[in-house]
Amino acid sequence: ALYKNAADLPNVSYDFIVVGGGVGGSVLANRLTENPSTNVLVLEGGPSNEDAFETKVPFFVTRIPAQYTWNYTTTPQVGMHNAEVPFARGFVLGGSSSINGMFYTRGSSDDFDRYAEVTGDSGWSWNNVQTYFAKNEKWTPPADGHDTTGQYDPSVHSTTGINSYSLSGHHQALDPLVFQAGQELGGIFDFKLDYNDGTPLGLGWLQAAINGSHRSSAATSYLGPQFISRPNLHVLVNARVSRILQTGAGSTFQGVEYTQDINNGPLRSVSATKEVLLAAGVIGTPQILLNSGIGDSSYLSSVGIPPLVNLPSVGRNLTDQPTTGCLWNVRADADTFDPVFQEQNVLDDAMDEWNEDGTGPLVVTPIGEVVFFRLNETERANLGLPAGVDTAAGPNTPHLELAIGNGFVSPAPPPGRWLTISTNLVSATSRGSVTLDTTGGFNAFRAPHIDPAFYTTDWDIKAMREAVKAAKRFVSAPVFQNYVVEALGTLATAETDEEIEEYVRSNSGTTAHPVGTASMSPKGAQWGVVDPDLKMKGGIKGVRIVDASVFPYNPSMHTMAPTYVIAERGADLIKDTWNL
Ligand SMILES: Cc1cc2nc3c(=O)[nH]c(=O)nc-3n(C[C@H](O)[C@H](O)[C@H](O)COP(=O)(O)OP(=O)(O)OC[C@H]3O[C@@H](n4cnc5c(N)ncnc54)[C@H](O)[C@@H]3O)c2cc1C
């Protein structure tokens, strides 16, 4: 059941306590309670998704209310003229899958093969995780029921999983122009039938976590009514976890401290008879560990926290993918989606359509197509990389991405008609950190310092510069000659490398794909936070981490589907341990 009040919980002890009800946590909650004799408590910091209307309508992804996010901002980013940029994370059941862009991208085969190689566990290889993609995926017809032949490859999809994915359910007038531009330009813009087949390079239709007219999140799928009603599954919302607690001899941490009121308390505690499963995400998980005295001992001592276990990698290796917005004004009579947010009557009509028969412009995410592409060896050498060095996981893996939208991707487009291309650096080499903000004394609930260290390597700024050039080249295709009017802002005049780099530094943010703050590493390695079976290192017993923080490197695409895979396999590893 879903509980809003801790006093209503049936027990103070459960087989498993899952911290965080996002992507990782929801999968664990679902899979572990398949066995009716296993009981699970999920503690989620945010509210229930039930009444979070904007999280349900796919097109409202740009208007998610602040109450459903953690409202983080980064530390000043030296690579971005010291800007402090918003850093979204979901604060609601379903976690970031309730507020994200819904892109369904699995990553490349190289990405997973690198995870297998780096962790020394072949179970993470591309071939071996296919079963987990299949368990996750329920391929679903698009809302408009159009013929999808030639828009994806059915042979690489599953219809028997739990989370729904589909192609766009609403035709955009820009779609045929995008594919014509691809044909005209060729090369990196060659058509790719299905970027989820392990070899993602090319221009293809976006696949998204949408079920008909609704967002399909971890909360609506893995914690859907038929699952959350299991008598052995208990989900408490508005429950902010502060620490995990040492319970037994040695370094056994099977207690969890939390509160439903971060200002006035009380602090409560619950315990797990089998394991505590941390799934609080890339920011929440390292924060809870540091709060608990698990991290770099000298750092913890310096901020006044008694160190209990020395694990220096906690909170380090924060790896994100920056994004730069590129916008073009297009001809005034272009059929874009801008009027939906520019004219109240258009929005009203769209809402009626969505409510009445689940169709219309609101059933899609604002992005229609994506291009995943690489820089070849010569281009990489021109950017200063030594011969043979590649920042991506392998030859079928992108360095960069363009995401194309038929309008101004924002909640309030300015007057006019627009074309958006977001350029994403999916092979970033900058590494940042999550540390505690102990200004004025320790407070377990204060937002931590988040430093993704955007553009602090030469490769990152130069590679993104090349992505912006690629976006400019795309809109210069003949098909756009009488369509595109001019670029917005300084993009219009940015021509030289220096000018484009300056544009990037001044117009970037996060794709919200951070990973790496509690990385997997081989058993016995001196670095990393968890072993490949997701059990914590440092002699800690009773705790695993099952969320996006365990990726040692970013997948070269968006991170939701790879995180579902971490959690699906994680659930199997846990079941194996306990013979469930
Ligand atoms: C704005 C945005 C857009 C994105 N777009 C895409 C996209 O289009 N495609 C894609 O593939 N990926 C996308 N992502 C990334 C993707 O959503 C994440 O990689 C994925 O959700 C990570 O799963 P997780 O389980 O690690 O964390 P989350 O799903 O974020 O779950 C963590 C949960 O833990 C809870 N929590 C944290 N701290 C505590 C605490 N102390 N106590 C209790 N609960 C706590 C949080 O409230 C949250 O519910 C996006 C993310 C965001 C934020």
The ligand as a MOL file (V3000), in Angstrom:
LIG
                    3D

  0  0  0     0  0            999 V3000
M  V30 BEGIN CTAB
M  V30 COUNTS 53 58 0 0 0
M  V30 BEGIN ATOM
M  V30 1 C 14.7620 16.6480 -16.0130 0
M  V30 2 C 15.2990 15.2830 -16.3620 0
M  V30 3 C 15.2400 14.8590 -17.6800 0
M  V30 4 C 15.7460 13.5990 -18.0140 0
M  V30 5 N 15.5010 13.1190 -19.2590 0
M  V30 6 C 15.7950 11.8150 -19.5350 0
M  V30 7 C 15.3630 11.2320 -20.7510 0
M  V30 8 O 14.6550 11.8490 -21.5530 0
M  V30 9 N 15.7180 9.9420 -20.9940 0
M  V30 10 C 16.4930 9.2250 -20.1340 0
M  V30 11 O 16.8600 8.0840 -20.4510 0
M  V30 12 N 16.8830 9.7540 -18.9500 0
M  V30 13 C 16.5070 11.0080 -18.6230 0
M  V30 14 N 16.8200 11.5180 -17.4000 0
M  V30 15 C 17.6280 10.7040 -16.4860 0
M  V30 16 C 16.8600 9.5650 -15.8130 0
M  V30 17 O 15.5900 9.9880 -15.4050 0
M  V30 18 C 17.6980 9.1010 -14.6240 0
M  V30 19 O 18.9340 8.6050 -15.1030 0
M  V30 20 C 17.0370 7.9990 -13.7940 0
M  V30 21 O 15.7990 8.4100 -13.3070 0
M  V30 22 C 17.9730 7.6440 -12.6380 0
M  V30 23 O 17.3500 6.7230 -11.7880 0
M  V30 24 P 17.7530 6.6500 -10.2490 0
M  V30 25 O 16.9920 5.5350 -9.6800 0
M  V30 26 O 19.2160 6.6740 -10.1430 0
M  V30 27 O 17.2720 8.0350 -9.6430 0
M  V30 28 P 15.8360 8.6920 -9.5830 0
M  V30 29 O 14.9360 8.1340 -10.6170 0
M  V30 30 O 16.0350 10.1580 -9.5810 0
M  V30 31 O 15.2630 8.2220 -8.1730 0
M  V30 32 C 15.8290 8.6100 -6.9410 0
M  V30 33 C 14.7050 8.7310 -5.9340 0
M  V30 34 O 15.2460 8.8310 -4.6310 0
M  V30 35 C 14.5640 9.8280 -3.9190 0
M  V30 36 N 15.4800 10.3250 -2.8830 0
M  V30 37 C 16.6360 10.9930 -3.0550 0
M  V30 38 N 17.2000 11.2870 -1.8650 0
M  V30 39 C 16.3740 10.7780 -0.9220 0
M  V30 40 C 16.3950 10.7590 0.5080 0
M  V30 41 N 17.3730 11.3270 1.1970 0
M  V30 42 N 15.3700 10.1640 1.1480 0
M  V30 43 C 14.3550 9.5660 0.4640 0
M  V30 44 N 14.2660 9.5680 -0.8730 0
M  V30 45 C 15.2770 10.1580 -1.5650 0
M  V30 46 C 14.1990 10.8590 -4.9630 0
M  V30 47 O 13.1570 11.7190 -4.5420 0
M  V30 48 C 13.8520 9.9780 -6.1430 0
M  V30 49 O 12.4840 9.6290 -6.1340 0
M  V30 50 C 16.3550 12.7840 -17.0240 0
M  V30 51 C 16.4160 13.2210 -15.7080 0
M  V30 52 C 15.8720 14.4490 -15.3680 0
M  V30 53 C 15.9250 14.9010 -13.9380 0
M  V30 END ATOM
M  V30 BEGIN BOND
M  V30 1 1 1 2
M  V30 2 1 2 3
M  V30 3 2 2 52
M  V30 4 2 3 4
M  V30 5 1 4 5
M  V30 6 1 4 50
M  V30 7 2 5 6
M  V30 8 1 6 7
M  V30 9 1 6 13
M  V30 10 2 7 8
M  V30 11 1 7 9
M  V30 12 1 9 10
M  V30 13 2 10 11
M  V30 14 1 10 12
M  V30 15 2 12 13
M  V30 16 1 13 14
M  V30 17 1 14 15
M  V30 18 1 14 50
M  V30 19 1 15 16
M  V30 20 1 16 17
M  V30 21 1 16 18
M  V30 22 1 18 19
M  V30 23 1 18 20
M  V30 24 1 20 21
M  V30 25 1 20 22
M  V30 26 1 22 23
M  V30 27 1 23 24
M  V30 28 2 24 25
M  V30 29 1 24 26
M  V30 30 1 24 27
M  V30 31 1 27 28
M  V30 32 2 28 29
M  V30 33 1 28 30
M  V30 34 1 28 31
M  V30 35 1 31 32
M  V30 36 1 32 33
M  V30 37 1 33 34
M  V30 38 1 33 48
M  V30 39 1 34 35
M  V30 40 1 35 36
M  V30 41 1 35 46
M  V30 42 1 36 37
M  V30 43 1 36 45
M  V30 44 2 37 38
M  V30 45 1 38 39
M  V30 46 1 39 40
M  V30 47 2 39 45
M  V30 48 1 40 41
M  V30 49 2 40 42
M  V30 50 1 42 43
M  V30 51 2 43 44
M  V30 52 1 44 45
M  V30 53 1 46 47
M  V30 54 1 46 48
M  V30 55 1 48 49
M  V30 56 2 50 51
M  V30 57 1 51 52
M  V30 58 1 52 53
M  V30 END BOND
M  V30 END CTAB
M  END
